[in-house]
Amino acid sequence: MSYGSDENGLRRVARGLTPPYLWRALEWTRDFRIRARSKRSGESPPVAPKADWEYVPEGWMRQNSDPAIKGWNVAAIADTYRSKWPSFVRAVAGPGPLGVAHDVPADIEVPRDERGAHHTIMTFAYALTLASRHSNRLSVLDWGGGPGHYYVLSRALLPGVEFEYYCKDVPHLVTLGRELVPEVNFSSDQSCLNRQYDFVFASGSFQYAEDWRQTFADLAKAAAGYLFVTRLPIARQASSFVVLQRPYRYGYDTEYLGWVIGRRELLAESARLQMPLAREFVLDDLLFAPGAPENPTEHRAFLFQSSSAKASMRPYVLPDDE
């Protein structure tokens, strides 16, 4: 692939090779220094594109007054996913590393050795393996799973397991998913919640439910084994708050609101639902939303277990010293 030799081309290469969380940190630091220099010199700072993330103090009311907030059910998003799909499949194929980050800028080949993505996928592999340890057949609900990226990853991670795979997302992505992976059961309504699954998970999607507590309850009820919520922006000290995301650099022509969820609130809700925490994971990605109650915020993953899964756990006991 040729990127050209101009400054913009080199910038695209650098952005494609730099982990997303680090790139955002570098840009945030750069913009801060530019503003500081302009303030000292008395000059007007250069007009810059709007930030990827914005703190929204008025919360979800913002979507009623901002026409740029089109949400996720946009045809352009499905078109972008379709264009990147062959590159994604190539990255997953074979015995190489699974540091696969499919959300890359346009015209960048999907990498397979991105360290942050590798950590995220191996965290998912831990949860998936734990859920499947008693059987070679696993029923899965992928909540907000797009056109089926994690189905492809699941088969690569556990090639000896037979998956009964269900994926719920918005209509445009459901249509695309049925085209790309017809063996997956796709739905755009709540009908997938009418049964239970061995493993329920939401990757980078849970935070986009306006009523996240109700979504938590719905997913917990559907989980006969484990519920895994990953790539979730978490406020370790502050209460939950709302941010606006602008994903234009990844080819997604839309804006949308989402939560940064207070960790204490999430764990209190899991206790109320009697869905105890089995394991918490630290992920690499950071979120910078200037002016937010907590900034930057990190992403984490949480593995919750149902009572039936808890009963089947055999605690490890250290052998007696001889």
C-alpha positions as CSV (number, residue, x, y, z in Angstrom):
1,M,0.0,0.0,0.0
2,S,1.4,3.4,-0.9
3,Y,0.7,6.4,1.4
4,G,2.6,9.0,-0.6
5,S,5.5,11.2,0.7
6,D,3.7,14.3,1.8
7,E,3.1,15.4,5.4
8,N,-0.5,14.2,5.4
9,G,0.6,10.8,4.1
10,L,3.2,10.4,6.8
11,R,0.7,11.5,9.4
12,R,-1.7,8.7,8.2
13,V,1.1,6.2,8.5
14,A,2.0,7.3,12.0
15,R,-1.7,7.3,13.1
16,G,-2.2,3.8,11.7
17,L,0.9,2.5,13.6
18,T,0.2,4.3,16.9
19,P,-2.2,2.7,19.5
20,P,-5.4,4.7,19.5
21,Y,-5.2,5.6,23.2
22,L,-1.6,7.0,22.8
23,W,-2.5,8.9,19.6
24,R,-5.4,10.7,21.4
25,A,-3.1,11.5,24.3
26,L,-0.5,13.0,22.0
27,E,-3.1,15.1,20.2
28,W,-4.6,16.3,23.4
29,T,-1.1,17.3,24.7
30,R,-0.4,19.0,21.3
31,D,-3.6,21.0,21.4
32,F,-3.1,22.1,25.0
33,R,0.4,23.4,24.2
34,I,-0.9,25.3,21.1
35,R,-3.5,27.0,23.2
36,A,-1.0,27.8,25.9
37,R,1.4,29.4,23.4
38,S,-1.4,31.4,21.8
39,K,-2.5,32.7,25.2
40,R,1.0,33.8,26.1
41,S,1.6,35.6,22.8
42,G,-1.8,37.2,22.6
43,E,-2.5,35.6,19.3
44,S,-5.7,33.8,18.4
45,P,-5.2,30.0,18.4
46,P,-5.6,28.3,15.0
47,V,-9.0,26.9,14.3
48,A,-8.9,23.1,14.8
49,P,-11.3,20.4,14.0
50,K,-13.7,19.5,16.7
51,A,-12.4,17.1,19.3
52,D,-13.1,13.3,19.1
53,W,-14.8,13.6,22.5
54,E,-16.8,16.3,24.2
55,Y,-18.2,16.5,27.7
56,V,-22.0,17.0,27.6
57,P,-23.2,18.4,30.9
58,E,-26.9,18.5,29.8
59,G,-26.7,14.7,29.2
60,W,-29.0,12.9,26.8
61,M,-31.2,16.0,26.3
62,R,-28.4,17.1,23.8
63,Q,-29.7,14.7,21.1
64,N,-32.9,16.6,20.9
65,S,-31.2,19.8,19.8
66,D,-28.1,18.8,17.8
67,P,-28.8,17.5,14.3
68,A,-25.3,16.2,13.9
69,I,-26.1,13.4,16.4
70,K,-27.4,10.8,14.0
71,G,-26.6,7.8,16.2
72,W,-25.3,4.5,15.0
73,N,-28.0,3.4,12.5
74,V,-26.4,5.2,9.6
75,A,-25.9,3.7,6.1
76,A,-22.4,5.2,5.9
77,I,-21.3,3.2,8.9
78,A,-22.3,-0.1,7.3
79,D,-20.5,1.0,4.1
80,T,-17.3,1.6,6.1
81,Y,-17.6,-1.7,7.8
82,R,-18.1,-3.5,4.5
83,S,-15.0,-1.8,3.0
84,K,-12.8,-2.8,6.0
85,W,-14.2,-6.4,6.3
86,P,-11.8,-8.2,3.9
87,S,-8.8,-6.5,5.7
88,F,-10.2,-7.6,9.1
89,V,-10.7,-11.2,7.9
90,R,-7.1,-11.3,6.6
91,A,-5.8,-10.0,10.0
92,V,-7.6,-12.7,11.9
93,A,-6.6,-15.6,9.6
94,G,-3.6,-17.8,10.3
95,P,-1.5,-18.4,13.4
96,G,-0.2,-14.9,13.9
97,P,-1.0,-12.6,16.8
98,L,-4.6,-11.4,17.3
99,G,-3.8,-7.7,18.0
100,V,-6.6,-6.9,15.6
101,A,-8.0,-3.4,15.8
102,H,-10.7,-3.1,13.1
103,D,-11.5,0.6,13.9
104,V,-8.6,2.0,12.0
105,P,-8.5,5.2,9.8
106,A,-9.7,4.9,6.3
107,D,-7.1,3.4,3.8
108,I,-5.1,1.7,6.6
109,E,-4.8,-2.1,6.6
110,V,-6.3,-3.6,9.7
111,P,-3.3,-4.5,11.9
112,R,-2.8,-7.8,13.7
113,D,0.0,-6.7,16.1
114,E,-1.6,-3.6,17.8
115,R,-0.7,-4.2,21.5
116,G,-3.7,-2.5,23.0
117,A,-6.1,-4.5,20.8
118,H,-4.2,-7.7,21.6
119,H,-4.7,-7.1,25.3
120,T,-8.5,-6.5,24.7
121,I,-8.9,-9.6,22.7
122,M,-7.0,-11.8,25.1
123,T,-9.2,-10.5,27.9
124,F,-12.2,-11.5,25.8
125,A,-10.5,-14.9,25.2
126,Y,-10.2,-15.4,29.0
127,A,-14.0,-14.8,29.5
128,L,-15.0,-16.9,26.5
129,T,-12.8,-19.8,27.6
130,L,-14.2,-19.7,31.1
131,A,-17.7,-19.8,29.8
132,S,-17.0,-22.8,27.5
133,R,-14.9,-24.9,29.9
134,H,-17.6,-27.5,30.5
135,S,-18.8,-28.0,26.9
136,N,-17.6,-27.9,23.3
137,R,-20.9,-26.1,22.4
138,L,-21.6,-22.5,23.5
139,S,-24.6,-20.3,23.0
140,V,-23.6,-16.6,22.8
141,L,-25.4,-13.3,22.7
142,D,-23.2,-10.5,21.3
143,W,-25.1,-7.3,22.3
144,G,-24.2,-4.5,19.8
145,G,-21.9,-6.8,17.8
146,G,-22.0,-4.9,14.5
147,P,-21.7,-7.3,11.5
148,G,-20.1,-10.1,13.5
149,H,-16.5,-9.2,14.2
150,Y,-16.4,-11.1,17.5
151,Y,-17.9,-14.2,15.9
152,V,-14.9,-14.4,13.6
153,L,-12.6,-13.8,16.6
154,S,-14.4,-16.4,18.7
155,R,-13.9,-19.1,16.1
156,A,-10.2,-18.2,15.8
157,L,-9.8,-18.2,19.6
158,L,-11.6,-21.5,20.3
159,P,-11.5,-23.6,17.0
160,G,-12.8,-26.7,18.8
161,V,-16.0,-25.1,20.1
162,E,-19.3,-25.0,18.2
163,F,-21.0,-21.7,18.5
164,E,-24.7,-20.9,18.5
165,Y,-24.2,-17.3,17.9
166,Y,-26.7,-14.4,18.2
167,C,-25.9,-10.8,17.4
168,K,-28.1,-7.8,18.2
169,D,-27.5,-4.4,16.6
170,V,-29.1,-1.6,14.5
171,P,-30.9,-2.4,11.3
172,H,-28.2,-1.3,8.8
173,L,-25.6,-3.4,10.5
174,V,-27.9,-6.4,10.9
175,T,-28.5,-6.3,7.1
176,L,-24.7,-6.2,6.5
177,G,-24.1,-9.0,9.0
178,R,-26.6,-11.3,7.3
179,E,-24.7,-10.7,4.1
180,L,-21.2,-11.3,5.5
181,V,-21.8,-14.1,8.1
182,P,-25.1,-15.7,7.3
183,E,-24.5,-18.5,9.9
184,V,-25.0,-16.0,12.7
185,N,-28.5,-15.1,14.0
186,F,-28.9,-11.4,13.7
187,S,-31.7,-9.2,15.1
188,S,-32.4,-5.5,15.5
189,D,-35.1,-5.8,18.1
190,Q,-35.4,-7.2,21.7
191,S,-36.5,-10.7,20.6
192,C,-33.0,-12.0,21.4
193,L,-33.7,-11.4,25.1
194,N,-36.5,-14.0,25.1
195,R,-34.1,-16.8,26.0
196,Q,-30.9,-17.4,27.9
197,Y,-27.3,-17.9,26.8
198,D,-24.2,-19.5,28.2
199,F,-22.3,-16.3,27.5
200,V,-23.7,-12.7,27.0
201,F,-21.3,-9.9,26.2
202,A,-21.3,-6.3,25.1
203,S,-18.1,-4.9,23.7
204,G,-17.9,-1.1,23.2
205,S,-21.7,-1.0,23.1
206,F,-23.1,-1.0,26.7
207,Q,-22.3,2.7,27.2
208,Y,-24.5,3.8,24.4
209,A,-27.8,2.6,26.1
210,E,-29.5,5.7,27.5
211,D,-31.0,3.6,30.3
212,W,-27.9,1.6,31.0
213,R,-29.3,0.2,34.3
214,Q,-32.3,-1.4,32.4
215,T,-29.9,-2.8,29.8
216,F,-27.8,-4.3,32.5
217,A,-30.9,-5.9,34.0
218,D,-32.0,-7.3,30.6
219,L,-28.5,-8.7,29.8
220,A,-28.1,-10.2,33.3
221,K,-31.5,-12.0,32.9
222,A,-30.4,-13.4,29.6
223,A,-27.1,-14.7,31.0
224,A,-27.4,-18.3,32.2
225,G,-23.6,-18.4,32.7
226,Y,-21.6,-15.2,32.4
227,L,-22.1,-11.6,31.4
228,F,-19.0,-9.8,30.1
229,V,-19.1,-6.0,29.6
230,T,-15.9,-4.8,27.9
231,R,-14.4,-1.6,26.4
232,L,-16.5,0.3,28.9
233,P,-15.4,3.9,29.8
234,I,-15.2,4.0,33.6
235,A,-15.1,6.9,36.1
236,R,-13.2,5.6,39.1
237,Q,-14.1,8.5,41.3
238,A,-16.8,10.6,39.7
239,S,-20.5,9.7,39.1
240,S,-21.7,8.7,35.7
241,F,-21.7,11.4,33.0
242,V,-22.4,11.8,29.3
243,V,-19.9,12.4,26.5
244,L,-20.3,13.0,22.7
245,Q,-18.1,11.0,20.4
246,R,-17.1,12.1,16.8
247,P,-15.6,9.1,15.1
248,Y,-15.0,10.8,11.7
249,R,-11.3,9.8,11.6
250,Y,-12.4,6.1,11.4
251,G,-14.7,6.8,8.4
252,Y,-17.9,6.9,10.5
253,D,-20.0,9.8,9.3
254,T,-22.0,10.4,12.5
255,E,-21.9,11.6,16.1
256,Y,-23.5,10.0,19.1
257,L,-23.8,10.2,22.9
258,G,-22.6,7.7,25.4
259,W,-21.9,7.2,29.1
260,V,-18.8,7.2,31.1
261,I,-20.1,5.0,33.9
262,G,-19.2,5.4,37.6
263,R,-17.5,2.2,38.7
264,R,-19.2,2.3,42.1
265,E,-22.6,2.7,40.5
266,L,-21.9,-0.3,38.1
267,L,-20.9,-2.6,40.9
268,A,-23.8,-1.5,43.1
269,E,-26.1,-2.4,40.3
270,S,-24.5,-5.8,39.8
271,A,-25.0,-6.5,43.5
272,R,-28.7,-5.4,43.3
273,L,-29.1,-7.8,40.3
274,Q,-27.4,-10.6,42.2
275,M,-24.8,-10.8,39.4
276,P,-21.5,-10.7,41.3
277,L,-18.3,-9.7,39.8
278,A,-16.0,-12.6,38.8
279,R,-13.1,-10.6,37.5
280,E,-12.3,-7.0,36.5
281,F,-9.8,-6.1,33.8
282,V,-7.8,-3.0,33.0
283,L,-7.7,-2.1,29.3
284,D,-5.3,0.2,27.5
285,D,-7.6,2.8,25.9
286,L,-8.1,6.3,27.4
287,L,-10.8,8.9,26.8
288,F,-10.1,12.6,26.9
289,A,-13.1,14.9,27.2
290,P,-11.9,18.3,28.4
291,G,-14.1,19.7,31.2
292,A,-15.5,16.3,32.2
293,P,-15.9,15.5,35.9
294,E,-13.0,13.0,35.5
295,N,-10.4,13.4,32.8
296,P,-8.9,11.4,31.3
297,T,-11.0,8.3,32.0
298,E,-10.0,4.7,31.3
299,H,-11.7,1.7,29.7
300,R,-12.2,-1.5,31.7
301,A,-13.9,-4.8,31.4
302,F,-16.1,-6.6,33.9
303,L,-17.0,-10.3,34.0
304,F,-20.1,-11.1,36.0
305,Q,-21.4,-14.5,36.8
306,S,-24.9,-15.9,37.3
307,S,-25.8,-18.0,40.3
308,S,-25.6,-21.2,38.2
309,A,-22.2,-20.3,36.9
310,K,-21.0,-19.5,40.5
311,A,-22.3,-22.9,41.7
312,S,-20.2,-24.7,39.0
313,M,-17.0,-22.9,39.9
314,R,-14.5,-25.1,41.8
315,P,-12.2,-23.0,43.9
316,Y,-8.5,-23.7,43.7
317,V,-7.0,-25.0,46.9
318,L,-3.3,-25.0,47.6
319,P,-2.0,-28.4,48.3
320,D,-0.8,-29.1,51.9
321,D,2.9,-28.8,52.4
322,E,4.6,-32.1,52.5
